[in-house]
């Protein structure tokens, strides 16, 4: 149902059921997207071509900072590396956050040059999260051009540490800073508009390390081998039975070790991602991994070989943990999203996923993660691609959702 522009006393919640889209200023903002799709596409390509490997987001952050500042926002980069652009509202004691993550999964040196084939753009990170970043800037620009003043202060955030071992460090810092004033968080991640993430999938990232004395493959044959122990333990673990419901998964994502083919390695490492809809099942899978690695080390040590040349040590370290959480079905934010879906003629299903929204949801703050429009595919691969058809609808959906929880004042912005 459309929302009407209205003045709301401080302390009252902006209503997603009051009409905003019949406001001339809002109509101006909504029409801005259609007129500037080419510019938005260009910004997406430009930002994608700025490398942003895990823990190396600063160069892309600087580019986003410049774009947000050109939208009339007061912009800062916090000590964690997040870019924060502030649009003051009538009520500065209540804050709504619109965020998109800066980082990609790809290591330094990855070719991120965007290739154009008809309407398709292809490059690592072009959809996840070039789409979200371009939408973040576009929505900020549309608000600036239409001179809309929100009732609640809006933070436009490009955050770090969403992918890989970043452990959501950017969003953790943001929630810690704004916890007392943050009323809602809308995360722009990828392109799809057929779903809305309201349930946070709990996950843990673990690293297994097995060490030994190391030696020569011929003269030290029989010495306990960390790689052999890791293989023994891994084979045990991959045969672990996990429930279909609650859905529980594991992935052996990275393995390292050894110095040469003719050396007994002195260490071996394995990185494992485990996820579950149930915290209890997550804990069980964590325990299973440790038990399997212990058994693998024991089997390697008990193999009928010479054990006089040393022994193996092992440990499992927590690289990161994403908490679970869930948005209430009667929340204001979900109502605003549904109103926006109705306005743009979209239907979306509720999903559970692991995103930046995990952190505010776990803290009891209303949060969702949505796609920003268009179509993408091949996420986290070198063949990742994006097509902008449908982008305008996604931008309007995010924009109306944002105004549904921030509210719109009758006064003009500066």
C-alpha positions in Angstrom: 0.0 0.0 0.0 1.5 3.4 -0.9 2.9 5.6 1.9 2.0 9.3 2.3 4.5 12.0 3.2 3.7 13.1 6.8 5.3 14.8 9.8 5.5 12.4 12.7 6.3 13.5 16.3 9.7 12.4 17.6 9.5 8.9 19.2 6.7 7.7 16.9 7.5 5.1 14.3 7.2 6.1 10.6 4.3 4.1 9.1 4.9 2.0 6.0 1.1 2.1 5.4 0.9 5.9 5.0 1.4 7.0 1.4 4.7 8.4 0.4 4.8 7.7 -3.3 2.2 10.3 -4.2 4.6 13.0 -2.9 6.0 15.2 -5.8 9.5 14.9 -4.3 9.3 11.2 -4.1 8.0 10.9 -7.6 10.9 13.1 -8.8 13.3 10.7 -7.0 11.7 7.6 -8.5 11.8 9.0 -12.0 15.5 9.8 -11.5 16.4 6.1 -11.7 15.0 5.6 -15.2 16.7 8.8 -16.5 20.1 7.7 -15.1 20.4 4.0 -15.7 23.4 4.4 -17.9 25.2 6.4 -15.3 24.4 3.8 -12.6 25.7 1.0 -14.9 28.9 3.0 -15.4 29.5 3.5 -11.7 29.0 -0.3 -11.2 31.6 -1.1 -13.8 34.0 1.5 -12.5 33.8 0.4 -8.8 34.1 -3.3 -9.9 37.4 -2.5 -11.6 38.8 -1.2 -8.3 40.2 -4.4 -6.6 38.8 -5.0 -3.1 40.3 -8.3 -1.8 39.5 -9.3 1.7 41.1 -6.8 4.1 42.2 -4.6 1.2 39.1 -2.5 0.6 40.6 1.0 1.1 41.0 1.9 -2.6 37.4 1.1 -3.4 36.3 2.7 -0.2 37.9 6.0 -1.3 36.0 5.9 -4.6 32.7 5.3 -2.9 33.5 8.1 -0.4 33.9 10.5 -3.2 30.6 9.4 -4.9 28.6 9.7 -1.6 30.2 13.2 -0.9 29.0 14.3 -4.3 25.5 13.5 -3.2 25.7 16.2 -0.5 26.3 13.8 2.4 28.7 14.3 5.3 31.0 11.4 4.7 33.6 9.7 7.0 35.6 6.5 7.1 35.6 4.9 10.5 38.6 3.1 12.1 37.4 -0.2 10.7 37.4 1.1 7.2 33.6 1.5 6.7 32.5 4.5 4.5 29.6 6.3 6.2 27.6 9.0 4.6 25.0 10.8 6.8 21.7 12.4 5.6 20.3 14.1 8.7 16.7 13.5 9.5 14.2 15.5 11.5 14.8 13.1 14.4 18.6 12.6 14.6 18.2 10.3 17.6 16.8 7.5 15.4 18.8 6.1 12.5 18.1 3.8 9.5 21.1 2.2 7.7 21.3 1.4 4.0 24.4 -0.7 3.5 26.4 -2.6 0.8 29.6 -4.4 1.3 32.8 -3.3 -0.4 34.8 -6.5 -0.4 35.0 -9.4 -2.8 36.1 -13.0 -2.3 38.8 -12.7 -4.9 42.5 -12.5 -3.9 44.9 -9.7 -4.9 46.0 -10.0 -8.5 42.6 -11.2 -9.9 41.8 -9.6 -13.2 38.7 -7.5 -12.5 38.4 -5.8 -15.8 34.8 -5.6 -16.9 33.9 -7.2 -20.2 30.9 -5.8 -22.1 28.9 -8.2 -24.3 25.6 -6.5 -25.5 23.8 -5.7 -22.2 25.9 -8.1 -20.1 28.8 -7.0 -17.9 31.2 -9.8 -16.8 33.9 -9.6 -14.2 34.7 -11.1 -10.8 32.5 -9.2 -8.2 30.3 -7.4 -10.8 27.1 -8.7 -9.2 28.4 -9.4 -5.7 28.6 -6.7 -4.7 29.1 -4.2 -7.6 25.3 -4.2 -7.9 24.8 -3.3 -4.2 27.4 -0.5 -4.3 26.0 1.0 -7.4 22.5 1.0 -5.9 23.7 2.5 -2.7 25.2 5.5 -4.6 22.1 5.7 -6.9 19.7 5.9 -4.0 21.8 8.6 -2.3 21.9 10.6 -5.5 18.1 10.3 -6.1 17.4 11.6 -2.6 19.9 14.5 -3.1 18.4 15.5 -6.4 14.8 15.4 -5.1 15.8 17.3 -1.9 13.9 14.9 0.4 14.4 15.2 4.1 13.8 12.0 6.0 12.2 11.9 9.4 14.8 9.5 10.7 18.5 10.1 9.9 19.7 7.8 7.1 23.2 6.4 7.0 24.5 5.3 3.6 27.2 2.7 4.4 29.8 0.9 2.3 31.1 -1.6 4.8 34.2 -3.9 4.9 34.6 -7.6 5.9 31.5 -9.3 4.7 33.2 -11.9 2.6 35.5 -14.8 3.5 37.3 -14.4 6.8 36.2 -10.8 7.2 33.8 -12.2 9.9 31.4 -9.3 9.3 33.9 -7.0 11.1 32.5 -3.9 9.3 28.9 -4.5 10.3 29.9 -5.6 13.8 31.6 -2.2 14.3 28.6 -0.3 12.9 26.1 -2.0 15.1 28.4 -1.4 18.1 28.6 2.3 17.3 25.0 2.9 16.5 23.3 0.3 18.7 21.3 2.7 20.8 19.9 4.7 17.8 19.8 2.2 15.0 16.1 1.3 14.3 16.5 -0.7 11.0 19.2 -1.9 8.6 18.6 -2.6 4.9 21.4 -4.6 3.3 21.9 -4.4 -0.5 23.7 -7.6 -1.6 23.6 -8.9 -5.2 20.8 -8.4 -7.7 17.9 -10.7 -7.1 14.5 -9.2 -6.2 12.6 -12.5 -5.9 13.5 -12.9 -2.2 14.1 -11.1 1.0 16.5 -12.4 3.7 14.8 -12.1 7.1 16.5 -15.1 8.8 20.1 -15.1 9.6 21.9 -18.4 8.9 24.4 -19.2 11.7 27.9 -20.3 10.5 31.4 -20.9 11.7 34.7 -20.8 9.8 37.3 -23.1 11.3 41.0 -23.7 10.6 42.6 -27.1 11.3 46.4 -27.0 11.9 48.5 -30.2 12.2 52.3 -29.9 12.8 55.2 -32.3 13.0 59.0 -32.4 12.7 59.2 -32.7 8.9 62.0 -34.5 7.1 63.1 -36.2 3.9 60.7 -38.5 1.9 63.3 -41.3 1.7 65.5 -41.2 4.8 62.7 -40.2 7.1 60.1 -42.5 5.8 57.9 -43.6 8.7 57.9 -40.2 10.3 54.4 -39.0 11.1 53.1 -36.9 8.2 50.8 -33.9 8.9 49.2 -34.1 5.5 48.5 -37.8 5.8 46.9 -37.2 9.2 44.8 -34.4 7.7 43.6 -36.6 4.9 42.7 -39.4 7.4 40.7 -36.9 9.5 39.1 -35.2 6.5 37.9 -38.5 5.1 36.2 -39.3 8.4 34.6 -35.8 8.6 33.2 -35.8 5.1 31.3 -38.9 6.0 29.6 -37.2 8.9 25.8 -37.4 8.5 24.0 -34.0 8.8 20.2 -33.5 9.0 18.1 -32.3 6.1 16.0 -30.4 8.6 17.2 -28.2 10.2 19.3 -27.8 7.1 23.0 -28.2 8.0 26.0 -28.0 5.6 29.8 -28.2 5.6 32.5 -27.3 3.1 36.2 -28.1 3.0 37.2 -24.9 1.2 41.0 -24.6 1.4 43.9 -26.9 2.1 47.6 -26.0 2.4 50.8 -27.7 3.5 54.2 -29.0 2.5 57.2 -27.5 0.9 58.1 -30.0 -1.9 57.1 -33.3 -3.3 60.1 -35.1 -1.7 59.8 -33.6 1.8 57.7 -34.9 4.7 55.8 -31.7 5.5 56.1 -30.0 8.9 52.5 -28.7 8.8 49.2 -29.0 7.0 46.2 -26.6 7.2 42.5 -27.0 6.3 39.8 -24.4 6.3 36.2 -25.5 6.9 32.9 -23.7 6.6 30.0 -25.1 8.6 26.4 -23.7 8.6 23.1 -24.7 10.1 19.6 -23.4 10.7 20.1 -24.7 14.3 22.8 -23.5 16.7 22.7 -27.0 18.3 23.5 -28.7 15.0 26.2 -26.2 14.4 27.8 -27.1 17.7 27.5 -30.8 16.9 29.3 -30.3 13.6 32.0 -28.3 15.2 32.6 -31.2 17.7 32.5 -33.7 14.9 35.3 -31.9 13.0 37.5 -31.9 16.1 36.8 -35.6 16.9 37.6 -36.6 13.3 40.9 -34.6 13.2 41.9 -36.1 16.6 41.2 -39.6 15.1 43.1 -38.8 12.0 46.2 -37.8 14.0 45.8 -40.9 16.2 45.6 -43.2 13.2 48.6 -41.6 11.6 50.6 -41.9 14.8 49.6 -45.6 15.3 50.4 -46.6 11.7 53.1 -49.4 11.8 56.0 -47.1 11.1 59.0 -45.7 13.0 57.7 -43.3 15.6 61.1 -42.4 17.1 61.5 -39.3 15.0 58.8 -37.2 16.6 55.0 -36.8 16.9 52.2 -34.7 15.6 50.4 -31.8 17.3 47.0 -30.4 16.2 44.5 -27.7 17.0 41.3 -26.3 15.5 41.0 -22.5 15.6 37.8 -20.4 15.1 38.4 -18.0 12.2 34.9 -16.5 12.4 31.4 -17.0 13.7 28.2 -15.5 12.3 25.3 -15.5 14.7 21.8 -16.4 13.9 18.6 -14.4 14.3 15.2 -13.7 12.8 13.1 -10.7 11.9 9.6 -10.7 13.5 6.8 -11.4 11.0 5.0 -8.3 12.2 8.0 -6.0 12.0 7.8 -2.5 10.6 10.7 -3.2 8.2 9.1 -6.3 6.7 5.8 -4.3 6.3 7.7 -1.6 4.5 9.3 -4.1 2.1 5.9 -5.7 1.4 4.5 -2.3 0.7 7.4 -1.6 -1.7 6.9 -5.0 -3.4 3.2 -4.1 -3.9 4.1 -0.7 -5.3 6.5 -2.0 -7.9 4.5 -5.2 -8.7 7.0 -7.6 -7.3 6.6 -10.8 -5.4 9.3 -12.0 -3.1 9.7 -15.0 -0.8 11.4 -15.1 2.6 14.8 -16.8 2.8 17.4 -17.6 5.3 21.0 -16.7 4.4 24.3 -15.5 5.8 24.8 -11.8 5.2 25.6 -8.5 6.9 22.1 -8.6 8.3 23.2 -11.4 10.7 24.7 -8.9 13.1 21.8 -6.5 13.6 19.3 -9.3 13.7 21.3 -11.1 16.4 21.3 -7.8 18.3 17.5 -7.5 18.1 17.6 -4.8 15.5 15.2 -5.0 12.5 17.2 -5.9 9.4 16.8 -7.5 6.0 19.0 -8.2 3.0 17.7 -7.7 -0.5 19.0 -7.6 -4.0 19.3 -4.3 -5.8 17.7 -5.2 -9.2 18.8 -6.7 -12.5 20.0 -10.2 -13.0 23.3 -11.8 -12.0 25.0 -15.1 -12.0 28.3 -17.0 -11.4 28.8 -15.3 -8.0 32.2 -16.0 -6.4 33.5 -17.3 -9.7 35.7 -15.7 -12.4 32.7 -16.0 -14.8 30.5 -13.7 -12.7 28.1 -11.6 -14.7 25.4 -8.9 -14.5 22.6 -7.7 -16.8 20.8 -4.5 -15.9 17.3 -5.4 -17.2 15.0 -4.9 -14.2 17.4 -2.7 -12.4 15.0 0.2 -12.2 12.4 -1.9 -10.4 14.9 -3.1 -7.9 16.1 0.4 -7.2 12.5 1.6 -6.6 11.8 -1.3 -4.4 14.8 -0.5 -2.2 14.1 3.2 -2.2 10.4 2.8 -1.2 11.4 0.3 1.5 14.0 2.8 2.9 11.5 5.7 3.0 8.9 3.3 4.6 11.1 3.0 7.7 12.8 6.4 7.6 9.6 8.4 6.9 9.6 11.6 4.8 9.4 15.1 6.2 7.5 17.9 4.5 10.6 20.2 4.8 13.3 20.2 2.1 16.8 19.0 2.7 19.7 21.3 2.5 
